[in-house]
Amino acid sequence: MTHFAQILSVFCQYGRTKITGICDEDNFQAFHSAFILINCITIFVTLQYWGNHSKILEKLQKPIISIGSCTFGIYLLHIYIKDFTSLTPRLWHIFQEQIHMPAIIYAFFYCAAIFVCCYLITLVIKHIPIIRKLVS
């Protein structure tokens, strides 16, 4: 069900882009968009189901806690990584110019790459003793 709702949301966004002709960052990241609501409800229902009927969340507890403790750092770093590093042009060159990946699939890889970079940087920064004393 989760995959279906995410695919539905992506196609709704794609349809809106085709109809309006507007394909920019502001419209795709509109947090008040109805299509975001589809994803949020689906993720909530799925995690509630997994929590009650599966042991998968117990197995993922440590990674979820680790990512959760790094969310503010990820949030602060993602604009810098996206706009001021060579990651964006390099990923574009590899996935769009060499592989010719569809733009919507490239967007998923791009977001994942930025997330992983920001997570790793935040994780390293968290282990610096001086910063750990300042934050705790």
C-alpha positions in Angstrom: 0.0 0.0 0.0 2.8 2.4 0.8 4.4 2.0 -2.6 1.0 2.5 -4.3 0.4 5.8 -2.4 3.9 7.1 -3.1 3.5 6.3 -6.8 0.0 7.9 -6.8 1.5 11.0 -5.2 4.3 11.2 -7.8 1.9 10.7 -10.7 -0.5 13.4 -9.2 2.4 15.8 -9.0 3.5 14.9 -12.6 -0.1 15.4 -13.8 -0.2 18.8 -12.1 3.1 19.7 -13.7 1.8 18.7 -17.2 -1.4 20.7 -16.7 0.0 23.8 -15.3 3.4 23.7 -17.1 5.1 24.8 -13.9 8.0 22.6 -12.9 10.1 24.4 -10.3 11.4 23.8 -6.8 8.8 25.9 -5.1 5.9 24.0 -6.6 7.4 20.6 -5.9 8.3 21.4 -2.3 4.9 22.9 -1.4 4.4 21.4 2.0 0.7 22.4 2.0 0.2 20.4 -1.1 -2.6 17.8 -1.1 -0.2 15.2 -2.6 2.0 15.4 0.5 -1.0 14.5 2.6 -1.3 11.2 0.7 2.3 10.3 1.6 1.9 11.4 5.2 -1.2 9.3 5.8 0.2 6.3 4.1 3.4 6.4 6.1 1.5 6.8 9.4 -0.8 4.0 8.7 2.0 1.7 7.5 4.1 2.3 10.6 1.1 1.8 12.9 0.5 -1.5 11.2 4.1 -2.5 11.4 4.3 -1.5 15.0 1.3 -3.7 15.9 1.8 -6.7 13.6 5.6 -7.0 13.0 8.9 -7.0 14.7 10.6 -4.9 11.9 10.5 -1.7 13.9 12.4 -3.3 16.8 15.1 -4.3 14.3 15.3 -0.8 12.9 15.2 0.9 16.3 18.9 1.8 16.4 19.1 3.3 12.9 15.9 5.2 13.4 17.2 6.7 16.7 20.5 7.6 15.1 18.9 9.3 12.1 16.4 11.0 14.4 19.2 12.4 16.5 20.8 13.8 13.4 17.7 15.4 11.8 18.5 19.0 12.8 22.0 18.7 11.4 20.7 17.2 8.2 18.2 20.0 7.9 20.9 22.7 8.4 23.4 21.1 6.1 21.2 20.1 3.1 21.1 23.5 1.6 24.8 23.9 1.7 25.4 20.4 0.2 22.8 21.1 -2.5 23.8 24.6 -3.5 27.5 25.0 -2.7 29.2 21.7 -3.4 30.1 20.0 -6.6 27.7 17.1 -5.7 24.8 18.5 -7.7 26.6 19.0 -11.1 28.4 15.7 -10.7 25.2 13.7 -10.0 23.5 15.5 -12.9 26.3 14.7 -15.3 26.3 11.0 -14.3 22.6 10.3 -14.1 21.2 12.6 -16.8 24.0 13.0 -19.3 25.7 9.6 -19.2 22.9 7.2 -18.1 19.9 9.3 -19.3 17.9 8.4 -16.3 14.3 9.7 -16.1 14.0 12.9 -14.1 11.7 11.5 -11.5 14.0 8.6 -10.7 17.0 10.9 -10.7 15.2 13.0 -8.1 15.0 10.1 -5.7 18.7 9.3 -6.1 19.6 13.0 -5.7 17.6 13.3 -2.5 19.1 10.1 -1.1 22.6 11.2 -1.9 22.1 14.6 -0.2 20.5 12.9 2.8 23.3 10.4 3.2 26.0 13.1 2.8 24.3 15.3 5.4 23.8 12.3 7.7 27.4 11.2 7.6 28.7 14.8 8.2 26.3 15.2 11.1 27.3 11.8 12.6 31.0 12.8 12.4 30.4 16.2 13.9 28.4 14.6 16.8 31.5 12.6 17.7 33.7 15.6 18.2 34.1 15.9 22.0 33.9 19.7 22.2 30.7 19.9 20.2 29.2 17.0 22.2 29.8 18.9 25.5 28.3 22.1 24.0 25.2 20.3 22.8 24.6 18.1 25.9 
